[in-house]
Amino acid sequence: MRTLTIALLVLSFVVLPNSSLAASTKPSVSVGLPMKGASYDRTSKMPVTWELENVNRTLVVVTTFTLEKEDTKNPSVGYTSGSSYQHTVYAGQTTGGFTHDWGLNSTIPGKYSIKAELRECNVKGCDYAPAGKLLSKKGKERTFTVSNNAGTTLDPVSTTGTTVEILSPNGDEEYVAGSGKKLSIKWEAEGVPKGSTVCTILERRGSTGGMFAFPGEKSCKKAKEGKDSMSGKLIQTTGYNLAPGDYWARVSISAKASGGKDGATLAQDISDEYFTLE
């Protein structure tokens, strides 16, 4: 009996260090920038960096921004209150990051949180969303502020000579989410230069907000003078969830691309009021 007890103690001594070693080599990610308490204007770009450990194969970093508290002391502008981004990282990589453009008129000013986590690649590939199984512990959230020093909203009048104005949906319309029925975004444009492009987006209001290229399969086309429209179906899928809620439509006209780069934005407009998907 004494011999058996000694054997079990020896076995425990051998197993525990191996278990500890396995835990220490688990892939992990943490946010480097933005620093806690940092402040950015909604018209600026924000650097985001991560620190990575034990990345032994190709994985995906998912970075999520969430509005924690809206700034109600300044003018109420912006409609996007949070979003997620995924980036591929590779074996042996220890640092990484990207630059987040808050956008001139898309972001609700206020207190935000940021977190990052490591996930397996989607079975279709690492560049496909959504990413796969969570590998690291949920990243520790860090808070920062997005301010609104400009205090302006979109105006269909531009200094480029090009204008666009949304005709519908322009407020108070009601549709059924996931119905598969058609939604048409209609607008009128003037001063449209040759070779320019028009794109349409739906933006969801509130803390679960987001931006959806609409229609998902082809949201941009050649811009033209006068009245025009873009139509698509109201669908709900894992990667494209036009869920019930309040939305605005956005129409943007961009100059002809050159040198392999996208052209500059010439004019854009947002619905005067939100419409509803029930």
N, C-alpha and C positions, 0 to 999 in steps of 0.2 A: 504493500500500500504506500509506503514511504517513497519507493522508487517511482511509482506512477505520478505522485505529486510533484516531484522534482522535474520529471519530463514535461509536465504541463507548464510549469513555470518557465522552463527554457524555451518552449514553443512560443509562449506569450511574448517573451523578450525578443524573439526573432521577428514575429509578425508585426508588432507595433511600429518599429522604425520604418518598415516598407510602406505601411499605410500612411504614415506621416509624410514620407517622401512623395507619395502619389498626390497628396493634397497640396504640397508646396509647388508642384509643377502644373497646376491647373491654370489654363489661360486666364488672364485678367486684363481689364482696361480701366483707366481712370482719366478724368478730365483735367487737363493742364490749364487751358484757357477756354473761356473767360475766367478771370479771377473772381472770387466771391465778392459781391458788392460792387462790381464794375458797372459802368453806365455807358450806354450807346444811344445815339440818336437814331430815330427810325429811318433817317435818310442815309445812314452810314453802313459800312460793312464791318462784320465782326469776325476776327480770327478765332478758330476753334482748334485746339490741339488735344491729343490723347497721349498717354503713356501706356505702353503695352508690355506685358510680361508673358513668357512661356507660350508664345504663338508658334506652334510646331507644324502648322499646315495652313492652307488658305482658308480664311474665315471672313466674317462680315462684322463691322462695327456699326451698330444702330445708335444714332444720336437723336435725342428727342428734346424739343423745346416745348414748354407748357406755360400758359399764362396763369399765374397764381393769384394776382390781384390787379384789376384794371385801374389805371390812373384816371380818376374822375375829376381831378382839379384842372386839367387841361382840355382843350377842344377834343371832342369825341371823333376821332378819325381812324381809319383802318378797319379791316374786317377779319384778317387772319390772326388767330390767337394761339397757334401752336402747329408744329409740324415735326415729322421724323425724316431722317436721311440715313441712307446706308452706304457704306464705303468698304471696298475689299481691302484686306490686309494679308500679308504673306508671311510664310515661315521665317522666323528670325527677326521680324520687324519689331522695333521697340518704341517707335514714335510715329505719329501721323497727324493728319488734320485736314481742314478745308476752310474756306472763307464763306461765311453766311451773309448774304445780302438781304437786309431787312426789307428793302423796297420802299420807295417813296410814299406810297399810299396804301400799302397792304396790311400794315401791322398795328394792332391795338397797343398803345403805350401802356406801360405798367411794369409790375414785378414779374419776372419770369424765372423758371428753373430749367436747368439743363442736366441731362444724365446720359451716360453712354454704357452700352453693354455689348458683349461679344456673342455672336450667334453662328451656327452652322450655315453654310450656303444653302440656298434654295436647291431642290433636287434638279431644277432645270439649269442652274448655274449661279455663280456668285453675284452676277449683275442683275438677277431677277428678284423682284419683291413679291411677297414678303420674305425676309430671311427665315432660316430654319430654327432648330432647337437652341434655346438659351444655354450658353456654356458657363459664362461668368456669373458671379453674384450680381444682382441688380446694382448698377452703379450708384454711388452716393450722389444725391442731388446737390447742385450748387445753384445759388440764386444770383441774379443780376437784374439790371433795370434797363428798359427801353424807354427813352424820353421822347417828347414831342416838341422840340424847339421851333419847328417850322410853323406848326399850328394851322396848316392849310389842308384842304381836301382837293380831290380831282376837279378839274374844270375842263369842259370839252373844248374851250378856246386854247389854242397853242401858239407858240411863237415860230413854229416851223412852216406855217402856211397850210398845214393839214389839220382838219378837224373831223371828229367822229362823235355822233350822238346816238345813244341807245334809244330805240323806240319801244321795244318790249323784250323780255319782261321788265317793267319799269316800276313795279311796286304793287303789292296787294293781290297779285295773282295767286291761285292755289292749284297745285297739281298733286298727283298721287305717287309717292316714292315707290320705286320698284315695279311700277305698272307696265313698263315697256312701251308706254305711249310716247308720242313725239313731243319734244319741246323745241321751239324755234326762238333763237336770239336774232332780233332784227335791229338794224341800225341804218343811219344815213351818214355818208362821208363826203367831204369836199376837199379839193386841193390834193388829190391822191396822185403821187408821182408814179411814173412807169416803173414796173418791176418791184413795187412794194408788196408787203404781205400783211394780211389781217388774221388775227388769232382770237379765239374766244375761250373764256374761262368761267367756271362757276365757283364762287367763294362762299363757304358755309360760315354762318354767324355763330358767335359764342365760344365757350371754352373747348368745345369739340370741333372747332373750325378747321378748315383746310381748303386747299385749292385743287380743283379738278379741271384738267383740260377737257373741253366739251365741244363736240362729242369726243369720246375717248379715242376712237380709231383714227380721227383726222380732224384736228381742231384749228388748223391753219390753211389758208389758201391765198390765191392771188387777190389783192385788194382792187377794188374798182370804185369809180366815182358814182355818187348817188346812193340809192337804197340797195341794201343787200341783206343776206341772212345766212345763218348756219343752223342746221337742225340735227338732232340726235335723239336717242331713246333714253328714257329714265330707267336706269338699271342699277342693281345692287349686286356686286360681286365682292370677293375677298379683297381684291386689290383696287377696286373702283367702286366704293360704297357711297352712292348718293342717297344717304339715309334721310329719314324725316328730319326736318329742321327749316330754318330760314336761310335764304341764299340771296346773293347779288350776282348779276352777270357783269362780266368785264370784257370789253372789246378793245384790242390794241392794234395799231397800224405801225409797222416797222419799215424802215427804208430797205432798199435792195441790199442783200448781203454782198460783201466783197472780201477778197483775200482769205476766203474760207471762214470768215467770221460773220456772226449775225449782225444785221443792220441796226442802227439806232432807232429808238422808239420815237415816232413822229407825233402821235396823238393817241389818247385812250379815254375811255369813259366807263363809268360804273352806273348801274341802275340807281335811280333817285331814291328808291325805297326797296326793301327786301320783298321777295316773294316766298311762298311757303310750299314745301313738299310735305304732305300729310302722311 
